[in-house]
């Protein structure tokens, strides 16, 4: 028996929870860009932010991007 055979994969997010988490993540990235650019008090966005995804093949990385 492998370790992964004991992992509970039954957990699911509702569409509402999923969308709320996506929105919160996008908001954090925007705030990071504003902070890096030194523009927290103005609407100018700073430089781009590189986000590195790690995961197995067909793990959902492409959908997140």
PQR file with spaces between the fields and no chain letter, atoms N, CA, C, O and H, PARSE charges and radii, in Angstrom:
ATOM       1  N    UNK     1       0.851   -1.180    0.000 -0.4000 1.5000
ATOM       2  CA   UNK     1       0.000    0.000    0.000 -0.0000 2.0000
ATOM       3  C    UNK     1       0.894    1.240    0.000  0.5500 1.7000
ATOM       4  O    UNK     1       1.816    1.362    0.807 -0.5500 1.4000
ATOM       5  N    UNK     2       0.603    2.143   -0.912 -0.4000 1.5000
ATOM       6  CA   UNK     2       1.369    3.375   -1.034 -0.0000 2.0000
ATOM       7  C    UNK     2       0.782    4.452   -0.132  0.5500 1.7000
ATOM       8  O    UNK     2      -0.385    4.394    0.254 -0.5500 1.4000
ATOM       9  H    UNK     2      -0.146    2.044   -1.568  0.4000 1.0000
ATOM      10  N    UNK     3       1.605    5.424    0.193 -0.4000 1.5000
ATOM      11  CA   UNK     3       1.172    6.542    1.034 -0.0000 2.0000
ATOM      12  C    UNK     3      -0.020    7.270    0.408  0.5500 1.7000
ATOM      13  O    UNK     3      -0.943    7.680    1.112 -0.5500 1.4000
ATOM      14  H    UNK     3       2.553    5.471   -0.121  0.4000 1.0000
ATOM      15  N    UNK     4       0.006    7.427   -0.905 -0.4000 1.5000
ATOM      16  CA   UNK     4      -1.068    8.152   -1.578 -0.0000 2.0000
ATOM      17  C    UNK     4      -2.406    7.410   -1.541  0.5500 1.7000
ATOM      18  O    UNK     4      -3.456    8.027   -1.721 -0.5500 1.4000
ATOM      19  H    UNK     4       0.756    7.095   -1.477  0.4000 1.0000
ATOM      20  N    UNK     5      -2.382    6.141   -1.316 -0.4000 1.5000
ATOM      21  CA   UNK     5      -3.621    5.379   -1.223 -0.0000 2.0000
ATOM      22  C    UNK     5      -4.431    5.765    0.010  0.5500 1.7000
ATOM      23  O    UNK     5      -5.634    5.510    0.066 -0.5500 1.4000
ATOM      24  H    UNK     5      -1.529    5.640   -1.169  0.4000 1.0000
ATOM      25  N    UNK     6      -3.782    6.377    0.995 -0.4000 1.5000
ATOM      26  CA   UNK     6      -4.466    6.767    2.230 -0.0000 2.0000
ATOM      27  C    UNK     6      -4.933    8.218    2.234  0.5500 1.7000
ATOM      28  O    UNK     6      -5.544    8.666    3.204 -0.5500 1.4000
ATOM      29  H    UNK     6      -2.805    6.585    0.950  0.4000 1.0000
ATOM      30  N    UNK     7      -4.652    8.961    1.161 -0.4000 1.5000
ATOM      31  CA   UNK     7      -5.020   10.370    1.095 -0.0000 2.0000
ATOM      32  C    UNK     7      -6.506   10.497    0.787  0.5500 1.7000
ATOM      33  O    UNK     7      -7.013    9.868   -0.142 -0.5500 1.4000
ATOM      34  H    UNK     7      -4.155    8.597    0.373  0.4000 1.0000
ATOM      35  N    UNK     8      -7.198   11.314    1.572 -0.4000 1.5000
ATOM      36  CA   UNK     8      -8.627   11.565    1.360 -0.0000 2.0000
ATOM      37  C    UNK     8      -8.790   12.615    0.265  0.5500 1.7000
ATOM      38  O    UNK     8      -8.428   13.775    0.462 -0.5500 1.4000
ATOM      39  H    UNK     8      -6.787   11.825    2.326  0.4000 1.0000
ATOM      40  N    UNK     9      -9.325   12.225   -0.874 -0.4000 1.5000
ATOM      41  CA   UNK     9      -9.517   13.123   -2.006 -0.0000 2.0000
ATOM      42  C    UNK     9     -10.968   13.557   -2.166  0.5500 1.7000
ATOM      43  O    UNK     9     -11.354   14.053   -3.224 -0.5500 1.4000
ATOM      44  H    UNK     9      -9.619   11.282   -1.034  0.4000 1.0000
ATOM      45  N    UNK    10     -11.763   13.377   -1.139 -0.4000 1.5000
ATOM      46  CA   UNK    10     -13.191   13.677   -1.260 -0.0000 2.0000
ATOM      47  C    UNK    10     -13.513   15.152   -1.033  0.5500 1.7000
ATOM      48  O    UNK    10     -14.629   15.582   -1.323 -0.5500 1.4000
ATOM      49  H    UNK    10     -11.450   12.974   -0.279  0.4000 1.0000
ATOM      50  N    UNK    11     -12.569   15.933   -0.525 -0.4000 1.5000
ATOM      51  CA   UNK    11     -12.838   17.349   -0.256 -0.0000 2.0000
ATOM      52  C    UNK    11     -13.071   18.135   -1.533  0.5500 1.7000
ATOM      53  O    UNK    11     -12.339   17.967   -2.509 -0.5500 1.4000
ATOM      54  H    UNK    11     -11.662   15.584   -0.289  0.4000 1.0000
ATOM      55  N    UNK    12     -14.072   18.982   -1.537 -0.4000 1.5000
ATOM      56  CA   UNK    12     -14.412   19.802   -2.702 -0.0000 2.0000
ATOM      57  C    UNK    12     -14.780   21.201   -2.230  0.5500 1.7000
ATOM      58  O    UNK    12     -15.273   21.383   -1.117 -0.5500 1.4000
ATOM      59  H    UNK    12     -14.666   19.119   -0.744  0.4000 1.0000
ATOM      60  N    UNK    13     -14.535   22.187   -3.087 -0.4000 1.5000
ATOM      61  CA   UNK    13     -14.958   23.562   -2.826 -0.0000 2.0000
ATOM      62  C    UNK    13     -16.224   23.834   -3.621  0.5500 1.7000
ATOM      63  O    UNK    13     -16.388   23.352   -4.742 -0.5500 1.4000
ATOM      64  H    UNK    13     -14.134   22.039   -3.991  0.4000 1.0000
ATOM      65  N    UNK    14     -17.102   24.603   -3.031 -0.4000 1.5000
ATOM      66  CA   UNK    14     -18.279   25.043   -3.791 -0.0000 2.0000
ATOM      67  C    UNK    14     -17.810   26.084   -4.800  0.5500 1.7000
ATOM      68  O    UNK    14     -16.723   26.643   -4.655 -0.5500 1.4000
ATOM      69  H    UNK    14     -16.968   24.995   -2.120  0.4000 1.0000
ATOM      70  N    UNK    15     -18.614   26.344   -5.811 -0.4000 1.5000
ATOM      71  CA   UNK    15     -18.266   27.361   -6.809 -0.0000 2.0000
ATOM      72  C    UNK    15     -18.058   28.710   -6.133  0.5500 1.7000
ATOM      73  O    UNK    15     -17.159   29.461   -6.510 -0.5500 1.4000
ATOM      74  H    UNK    15     -19.497   25.890   -5.928  0.4000 1.0000
ATOM      75  N    UNK    16     -18.872   29.016   -5.152 -0.4000 1.5000
ATOM      76  CA   UNK    16     -18.773   30.293   -4.440 -0.0000 2.0000
ATOM      77  C    UNK    16     -17.442   30.398   -3.697  0.5500 1.7000
ATOM      78  O    UNK    16     -16.776   31.432   -3.764 -0.5500 1.4000
ATOM      79  H    UNK    16     -19.603   28.406   -4.846  0.4000 1.0000
ATOM      80  N    UNK    17     -17.052   29.343   -2.994 -0.4000 1.5000
ATOM      81  CA   UNK    17     -15.776   29.345   -2.272 -0.0000 2.0000
ATOM      82  C    UNK    17     -14.596   29.408   -3.240  0.5500 1.7000
ATOM      83  O    UNK    17     -13.621   30.119   -2.997 -0.5500 1.4000
ATOM      84  H    UNK    17     -17.592   28.504   -2.939  0.4000 1.0000
ATOM      85  N    UNK    18     -14.692   28.663   -4.332 -0.4000 1.5000
ATOM      86  CA   UNK    18     -13.627   28.668   -5.333 -0.0000 2.0000
ATOM      87  C    UNK    18     -13.427   30.075   -5.892  0.5500 1.7000
ATOM      88  O    UNK    18     -12.302   30.571   -5.953 -0.5500 1.4000
ATOM      89  H    UNK    18     -15.484   28.086   -4.529  0.4000 1.0000
ATOM      90  N    UNK    19     -14.527   30.716   -6.301 -0.4000 1.5000
ATOM      91  CA   UNK    19     -14.445   32.066   -6.867 -0.0000 2.0000
ATOM      92  C    UNK    19     -13.920   33.066   -5.848  0.5500 1.7000
ATOM      93  O    UNK    19     -13.171   33.975   -6.207 -0.5500 1.4000
ATOM      94  H    UNK    19     -15.441   30.313   -6.252  0.4000 1.0000
ATOM      95  N    UNK    20     -14.299   32.915   -4.586 -0.4000 1.5000
ATOM      96  CA   UNK    20     -13.804   33.808   -3.540 -0.0000 2.0000
ATOM      97  C    UNK    20     -12.295   33.646   -3.367  0.5500 1.7000
ATOM      98  O    UNK    20     -11.585   34.635   -3.184 -0.5500 1.4000
ATOM      99  H    UNK    20     -14.908   32.177   -4.294  0.4000 1.0000
ATOM     100  N    UNK    21     -11.804   32.420   -3.422 -0.4000 1.5000
ATOM     101  CA   UNK    21     -10.360   32.186   -3.284 -0.0000 2.0000
ATOM     102  C    UNK    21      -9.590   32.724   -4.484  0.5500 1.7000
ATOM     103  O    UNK    21      -8.510   33.295   -4.325 -0.5500 1.4000
ATOM     104  H    UNK    21     -12.381   31.617   -3.571  0.4000 1.0000
ATOM     105  N    UNK    22     -10.138   32.547   -5.677 -0.4000 1.5000
ATOM     106  CA   UNK    22      -9.491   33.087   -6.878 -0.0000 2.0000
ATOM     107  C    UNK    22      -9.417   34.605   -6.786  0.5500 1.7000
ATOM     108  O    UNK    22      -8.370   35.190   -7.063 -0.5500 1.4000
ATOM     109  H    UNK    22     -11.015   32.083   -5.806  0.4000 1.0000
ATOM     110  N    UNK    23     -10.513   35.248   -6.402 -0.4000 1.5000
ATOM     111  CA   UNK    23     -10.541   36.697   -6.274 -0.0000 2.0000
ATOM     112  C    UNK    23      -9.517   37.167   -5.241  0.5500 1.7000
ATOM     113  O    UNK    23      -8.806   38.143   -5.481 -0.5500 1.4000
ATOM     114  H    UNK    23     -11.363   34.773   -6.177  0.4000 1.0000
ATOM     115  N    UNK    24      -9.434   36.494   -4.106 -0.4000 1.5000
ATOM     116  CA   UNK    24      -8.491   36.874   -3.047 -0.0000 2.0000
ATOM     117  C    UNK    24      -7.050   36.741   -3.544  0.5500 1.7000
ATOM     118  O    UNK    24      -6.217   37.595   -3.244 -0.5500 1.4000
ATOM     119  H    UNK    24     -10.011   35.702   -3.911  0.4000 1.0000
ATOM     120  N    UNK    25      -6.749   35.691   -4.291 -0.4000 1.5000
ATOM     121  CA   UNK    25      -5.402   35.505   -4.833 -0.0000 2.0000
ATOM     122  C    UNK    25      -5.047   36.579   -5.851  0.5500 1.7000
ATOM     123  O    UNK    25      -3.928   37.092   -5.857 -0.5500 1.4000
ATOM     124  H    UNK    25      -7.426   34.996   -4.535  0.4000 1.0000
ATOM     125  N    UNK    26      -6.006   36.917   -6.715 -0.4000 1.5000
ATOM     126  CA   UNK    26      -5.768   37.971   -7.698 -0.0000 2.0000
ATOM     127  C    UNK    26      -5.553   39.312   -7.004  0.5500 1.7000
ATOM     128  O    UNK    26      -4.724   40.117   -7.429 -0.5500 1.4000
ATOM     129  H    UNK    26      -6.915   36.500   -6.710  0.4000 1.0000
ATOM     130  N    UNK    27      -6.294   39.540   -5.953 -0.4000 1.5000
ATOM     131  CA   UNK    27      -6.158   40.781   -5.188 -0.0000 2.0000
ATOM     132  C    UNK    27      -4.772   40.868   -4.531  0.5500 1.7000
ATOM     133  O    UNK    27      -4.152   41.931   -4.521 -0.5500 1.4000
ATOM     134  H    UNK    27      -6.968   38.886   -5.608  0.4000 1.0000
ATOM     135  N    UNK    28      -4.296   39.754   -3.988 -0.4000 1.5000
ATOM     136  CA   UNK    28      -2.965   39.732   -3.374 -0.0000 2.0000
ATOM     137  C    UNK    28      -1.880   40.035   -4.406  0.5500 1.7000
ATOM     138  O    UNK    28      -0.944   40.782   -4.120 -0.5500 1.4000
ATOM     139  H    UNK    28      -4.800   38.890   -3.996  0.4000 1.0000
ATOM     140  N    UNK    29      -2.001   39.453   -5.618 -0.4000 1.5000
ATOM     141  CA   UNK    29      -1.016   39.722   -6.659 -0.0000 2.0000
ATOM     142  C    UNK    29      -1.040   41.189   -7.078  0.5500 1.7000
ATOM     143  O    UNK    29       0.017   41.781   -7.297 -0.5500 1.4000
ATOM     144  H    UNK    29      -2.761   38.846   -5.851  0.4000 1.0000
ATOM     145  N    UNK    30      -2.211   41.779   -7.192 -0.4000 1.5000
ATOM     146  CA   UNK    30      -2.315   43.195   -7.531 -0.0000 2.0000
ATOM     147  C    UNK    30      -1.680   44.055   -6.441  0.5500 1.7000
ATOM     148  O    UNK    30      -0.935   44.986   -6.750 -0.5500 1.4000
ATOM     149  H    UNK    30      -3.070   41.298   -7.014  0.4000 1.0000
ATOM     150  N    UNK    31      -1.960   43.761   -5.180 -0.4000 1.5000
ATOM     151  CA   UNK    31      -1.375   44.521   -4.080 -0.0000 2.0000
ATOM     152  C    UNK    31       0.149   44.386   -4.080  0.5500 1.7000
ATOM     153  O    UNK    31       0.857   45.348   -3.781 -0.5500 1.4000
ATOM     154  H    UNK    31      -2.565   43.005   -4.929  0.4000 1.0000
ATOM     155  N    UNK    32       0.653   43.200   -4.414 -0.4000 1.5000
ATOM     156  CA   UNK    32       2.097   42.998   -4.493 -0.0000 2.0000
ATOM     157  C    UNK    32       2.693   43.869   -5.589  0.5500 1.7000
ATOM     158  O    UNK    32       3.730   44.499   -5.381 -0.5500 1.4000
ATOM     159  H    UNK    32       0.078   42.419   -4.657  0.4000 1.0000
ATOM     160  N    UNK    33       2.054   43.913   -6.746 -0.4000 1.5000
ATOM     161  CA   UNK    33       2.548   44.754   -7.849 -0.0000 2.0000
ATOM     162  C    UNK    33       2.521   46.217   -7.473  0.5500 1.7000
ATOM     163  O    UNK    33       3.449   46.953   -7.810 -0.5500 1.4000
ATOM     164  H    UNK    33       1.211   43.402   -6.915  0.4000 1.0000
ATOM     165  N    UNK    34       1.484   46.662   -6.786 -0.4000 1.5000
ATOM     166  CA   UNK    34       1.415   48.057   -6.351 -0.0000 2.0000
ATOM     167  C    UNK    34       2.504   48.353   -5.332  0.5500 1.7000
ATOM     168  O    UNK    34       3.124   49.416   -5.375 -0.5500 1.4000
ATOM     169  H    UNK    34       0.730   46.065   -6.512  0.4000 1.0000
ATOM     170  N    UNK    35       2.741   47.421   -4.417 -0.4000 1.5000
ATOM     171  CA   UNK    35       3.771   47.606   -3.392 -0.0000 2.0000
ATOM     172  C    UNK    35       5.159   47.651   -4.018  0.5500 1.7000
ATOM     173  O    UNK    35       5.957   48.528   -3.686 -0.5500 1.4000
ATOM     174  H    UNK    35       2.238   46.557   -4.382  0.4000 1.0000
ATOM     175  N    UNK    36       5.458   46.715   -4.922 -0.4000 1.5000
ATOM     176  CA   UNK    36       6.763   46.674   -5.582 -0.0000 2.0000
ATOM     177  C    UNK    36       7.002   47.965   -6.366  0.5500 1.7000
ATOM     178  O    UNK    36       8.111   48.499   -6.367 -0.5500 1.4000
ATOM     179  H    UNK    36       4.810   46.003   -5.192  0.4000 1.0000
ATOM     180  N    UNK    37       5.981   48.453   -7.018 -0.4000 1.5000
ATOM     181  CA   UNK    37       6.113   49.663   -7.818 -0.0000 2.0000
ATOM     182  C    UNK    37       6.110   50.931   -6.990  0.5500 1.7000
ATOM     183  O    UNK    37       6.319   52.016   -7.532 -0.5500 1.4000
ATOM     184  H    UNK    37       5.080   48.019   -7.017  0.4000 1.0000
ATOM     185  N    UNK    38       5.876   50.823   -5.679 -0.4000 1.5000
ATOM     186  CA   UNK    38       5.843   51.996   -4.824 -0.0000 2.0000
ATOM     187  C    UNK    38       4.638   52.878   -5.076  0.5500 1.7000
ATOM     188  O    UNK    38       4.693   54.091   -4.871 -0.5500 1.4000
ATOM     189  H    UNK    38       5.705   49.941   -5.239  0.4000 1.0000
ATOM     190  N    UNK    39       3.543   52.267   -5.522 -0.4000 1.5000
ATOM     191  CA   UNK    39       2.367   53.036   -5.907 -0.0000 2.0000
ATOM     192  C    UNK    39       1.128   52.670   -5.103  0.5500 1.7000
ATOM     193  O    UNK    39       0.033   52.575   -5.656 -0.5500 1.4000
ATOM     194  H    UNK    39       3.499   51.282   -5.689  0.4000 1.0000
ATOM     195  N    UNK    40       1.292   52.470   -3.831 -0.4000 1.5000
ATOM     196  CA   UNK    40       0.137   52.084   -3.029 -0.0000 2.0000
ATOM     197  C    UNK    40      -0.893   53.205   -2.950  0.5500 1.7000
ATOM     198  O    UNK    40      -2.082   52.944   -2.768 -0.5500 1.4000
ATOM     199  H    UNK    40       2.183   52.547   -3.382  0.4000 1.0000
ATOM     200  N    UNK    41      -0.441   54.460   -3.087 -0.4000 1.5000
ATOM     201  CA   UNK    41      -1.364   55.588   -2.986 -0.0000 2.0000
ATOM     202  C    UNK    41      -1.840   56.076   -4.344  0.5500 1.7000
ATOM     203  O    UNK    41      -2.678   56.975   -4.411 -0.5500 1.4000
ATOM     204  H    UNK    41       0.525   54.672   -3.235  0.4000 1.0000
ATOM     205  N    UNK    42      -1.326   55.507   -5.424 -0.4000 1.5000
ATOM     206  CA   UNK    42      -1.738   55.885   -6.772 -0.0000 2.0000
ATOM     207  C    UNK    42      -2.161   54.637   -7.524  0.5500 1.7000
ATOM     208  O    UNK    42      -1.791   53.531   -7.131 -0.5500 1.4000
ATOM     209  H    UNK    42      -0.645   54.777   -5.369  0.4000 1.0000
ATOM     210  N    UNK    43      -2.923   54.786   -8.590 -0.4000 1.5000
ATOM     211  CA   UNK    43      -3.402   53.598   -9.330 -0.0000 2.0000
ATOM     212  C    UNK    43      -2.376   52.993  -10.274  0.5500 1.7000
ATOM     213  O    UNK    43      -2.701   52.029  -10.968 -0.5500 1.4000
ATOM     214  H    UNK    43      -3.224   55.685   -8.909  0.4000 1.0000
ATOM     215  N    UNK    44      -1.139   53.516  -10.336 -0.4000 1.5000
ATOM     216  CA   UNK    44      -0.147   52.967  -11.247 -0.0000 2.0000
ATOM     217  C    UNK    44       0.315   51.598  -10.747  0.5500 1.7000
ATOM     218  O    UNK    44       0.560   51.404   -9.557 -0.5500 1.4000
ATOM     219  H    UNK    44      -0.875   54.299   -9.772  0.4000 1.0000
ATOM     220  N    UNK    45       0.426   50.676  -11.663 -0.4000 1.5000
ATOM     221  CA   UNK    45       0.839   49.321  -11.309 -0.0000 2.0000
ATOM     222  C    UNK    45       2.335   49.192  -11.529  0.5500 1.7000
ATOM     223  O    UNK    45       2.875   49.709  -12.507 -0.5500 1.4000
ATOM     224  H    UNK    45       0.227   50.834  -12.631  0.4000 1.0000
ATOM     225  N    UNK    46       2.995   48.509  -10.625 -0.4000 1.5000
ATOM     226  CA   UNK    46       4.440   48.307  -10.710 -0.0000 2.0000
ATOM     227  C    UNK    46       4.802   47.275  -11.751  0.5500 1.7000
ATOM     228  O    UNK    46       3.975   46.905  -12.584 -0.5500 1.4000
ATOM     229  H    UNK    46       2.557   48.090   -9.830  0.4000 1.0000
ATOM     230  N    UNK    47       6.040   46.809  -11.706 -0.4000 1.5000
ATOM     231  CA   UNK    47       6.498   45.813  -12.687 -0.0000 2.0000
ATOM     232  C    UNK    47       5.750   44.495  -12.533  0.5500 1.7000
ATOM     233  O    UNK    47       5.101   44.243  -11.518 -0.5500 1.4000
ATOM     234  H    UNK    47       6.712   47.110  -11.029  0.4000 1.0000
ATOM     235  N    UNK    48       5.855   43.680  -13.542 -0.4000 1.5000
ATOM     236  CA   UNK    48       5.203   42.371  -13.502 -0.0000 2.0000
ATOM     237  C    UNK    48       5.736   41.502  -12.375  0.5500 1.7000
ATOM     238  O    UNK    48       6.841   41.714  -11.874 -0.5500 1.4000
ATOM     239  H    UNK    48       6.382   43.885  -14.367  0.4000 1.0000
ATOM     240  N    UNK    49       4.937   40.528  -11.990 -0.4000 1.5000
ATOM     241  CA   UNK    49       5.304   39.603  -10.925 -0.0000 2.0000
ATOM     242  C    UNK    49       5.389   38.209  -11.529  0.5500 1.7000
ATOM     243  O    UNK    49       4.478   37.772  -12.232 -0.5500 1.4000
ATOM     244  H    UNK    49       4.040   40.356  -12.396  0.4000 1.0000
ATOM     245  N    UNK    50       6.483   37.519  -11.252 -0.4000 1.5000
ATOM     246  CA   UNK    50       6.654   36.156  -11.741 -0.0000 2.0000
ATOM     247  C    UNK    50       6.115   35.190  -10.693  0.5500 1.7000
ATOM     248  O    UNK    50       6.529   35.224   -9.534 -0.5500 1.4000
ATOM     249  H    UNK    50       7.223   37.874  -10.681  0.4000 1.0000
ATOM     250  N    UNK    51       5.204   34.342  -11.103 -0.4000 1.5000
ATOM     251  CA   UNK    51       4.636   33.330  -10.215 -0.0000 2.0000
ATOM     252  C    UNK    51       5.063   31.973  -10.752  0.5500 1.7000
ATOM     253  O    UNK    51       4.818   31.654  -11.916 -0.5500 1.4000
ATOM     254  H    UNK    51       4.868   34.314  -12.044  0.4000 1.0000
ATOM     255  N    UNK    52       5.703   31.173   -9.902 -0.4000 1.5000
ATOM     256  CA   UNK    52       6.191   29.860  -10.309 -0.0000 2.0000
ATOM     257  C    UNK    52       5.229   28.799   -9.796  0.5500 1.7000
ATOM     258  O    UNK    52       4.917   28.755   -8.606 -0.5500 1.4000
ATOM     259  H    UNK    52       5.901   31.432   -8.957  0.4000 1.0000
ATOM     260  N    UNK    53       4.766   27.952  -10.690 -0.4000 1.5000
ATOM     261  CA   UNK    53       3.853   26.875  -10.335 -0.0000 2.0000
ATOM     262  C    UNK    53       4.621   25.568  -10.300  0.5500 1.7000
ATOM     263  O    UNK    53       5.409   25.278  -11.200 -0.5500 1.4000
ATOM     264  H    UNK    53       5.019   27.988  -11.657  0.4000 1.0000
ATOM     265  N    UNK    54       4.392   24.791   -9.274 -0.4000 1.5000
ATOM     266  CA   UNK    54       4.993   23.475   -9.190 -0.0000 2.0000
ATOM     267  C    UNK    54       3.863   22.467   -9.000  0.5500 1.7000
ATOM     268  O    UNK    54       2.942   22.692   -8.215 -0.5500 1.4000
ATOM     269  H    UNK    54       3.751   25.027   -8.543  0.4000 1.0000
ATOM     270  N    UNK    55       3.943   21.374   -9.714 -0.4000 1.5000
ATOM     271  CA   UNK    55       2.924   20.344   -9.578 -0.0000 2.0000
ATOM     272  C    UNK    55       3.103   19.260  -10.623  0.5500 1.7000
ATOM     273  O    UNK    55       3.888   19.399  -11.561 -0.5500 1.4000
ATOM     274  H    UNK    55       4.691   21.191  -10.351  0.4000 1.0000
ATOM     275  N    UNK    56       2.379   18.208  -10.449 -0.4000 1.5000
ATOM     276  CA   UNK    56       2.484   17.081  -11.369 -0.0000 2.0000
ATOM     277  C    UNK    56       1.834   17.420  -12.707  0.5500 1.7000
ATOM     278  O    UNK    56       1.082   18.388  -12.820 -0.5500 1.4000
ATOM     279  H    UNK    56       1.741   18.095   -9.688  0.4000 1.0000
ATOM     280  N    UNK    57       2.135   16.606  -13.717 -0.4000 1.5000
ATOM     281  CA   UNK    57       1.479   16.766  -15.009 -0.0000 2.0000
ATOM     282  C    UNK    57      -0.027   16.612  -14.807  0.5500 1.7000
ATOM     283  O    UNK    57      -0.479   15.779  -14.021 -0.5500 1.4000
ATOM     284  H    UNK    57       2.745   15.819  -13.625  0.4000 1.0000
ATOM     285  N    UNK    58      -0.794   17.427  -15.527 -0.4000 1.5000
ATOM     286  CA   UNK    58      -2.255   17.410  -15.452 -0.0000 2.0000
ATOM     287  C    UNK    58      -2.736   17.718  -14.037  0.5500 1.7000
ATOM     288  O    UNK    58      -3.784   17.230  -13.612 -0.5500 1.4000
ATOM     289  H    UNK    58      -0.428   18.104  -16.165  0.4000 1.0000
ATOM     290  N    UNK    59      -1.962   18.535  -13.306 -0.4000 1.5000
ATOM     291  CA   UNK    59      -2.324   18.893  -11.938 -0.0000 2.0000
ATOM     292  C    UNK    59      -3.136   20.169  -11.837  0.5500 1.7000
ATOM     293  O    UNK    59      -3.472   20.589  -10.730 -0.5500 1.4000
ATOM     294  H    UNK    59      -1.111   18.931  -13.652  0.4000 1.0000
ATOM     295  N    UNK    60      -3.468   20.809  -12.974 -0.4000 1.5000
ATOM     296  CA   UNK    60      -4.277   22.013  -12.944 -0.0000 2.0000
ATOM     297  C    UNK    60      -3.488   23.306  -13.058  0.5500 1.7000
ATOM     298  O    UNK    60      -4.067   24.387  -12.947 -0.5500 1.4000
ATOM     299  H    UNK    60      -3.195   20.468  -13.873  0.4000 1.0000
ATOM     300  N    UNK    61      -2.197   23.223  -13.275 -0.4000 1.5000
ATOM     301  CA   UNK    61      -1.377   24.430  -13.376 -0.0000 2.0000
ATOM     302  C    UNK    61      -1.818   25.292  -14.541  0.5500 1.7000
ATOM     303  O    UNK    61      -1.959   26.505  -14.387 -0.5500 1.4000
ATOM     304  H    UNK    61      -1.727   22.345  -13.365  0.4000 1.0000
ATOM     305  N    UNK    62      -2.036   24.702  -15.693 -0.4000 1.5000
ATOM     306  CA   UNK    62      -2.418   25.455  -16.871 -0.0000 2.0000
ATOM     307  C    UNK    62      -3.742   26.188  -16.705  0.5500 1.7000
ATOM     308  O    UNK    62      -3.899   27.306  -17.194 -0.5500 1.4000
ATOM     309  H    UNK    62      -1.921   23.716  -15.818  0.4000 1.0000
ATOM     310  N    UNK    63      -4.678   25.574  -16.028 -0.4000 1.5000
ATOM     311  CA   UNK    63      -5.960   26.229  -15.767 -0.0000 2.0000
ATOM     312  C    UNK    63      -5.819   27.412  -14.852  0.5500 1.7000
ATOM     313  O    UNK    63      -6.552   28.393  -14.973 -0.5500 1.4000
ATOM     314  H    UNK    63      -4.551   24.666  -15.630  0.4000 1.0000
ATOM     315  N    UNK    64      -4.865   27.323  -13.920 -0.4000 1.5000
ATOM     316  CA   UNK    64      -4.636   28.428  -12.988 -0.0000 2.0000
ATOM     317  C    UNK    64      -3.985   29.600  -13.699  0.5500 1.7000
ATOM     318  O    UNK    64      -4.242   30.757  -13.367 -0.5500 1.4000
ATOM     319  H    UNK    64      -4.269   26.526  -13.822  0.4000 1.0000
ATOM     320  N    UNK    65      -3.143   29.300  -14.675 -0.4000 1.5000
ATOM     321  CA   UNK    65      -2.453   30.357  -15.403 -0.0000 2.0000
ATOM     322  C    UNK    65      -3.444   31.059  -16.310  0.5500 1.7000
ATOM     323  O    UNK    65      -3.074   31.992  -17.023 -0.5500 1.4000
ATOM     324  H    UNK    65      -2.934   28.360  -14.945  0.4000 1.0000
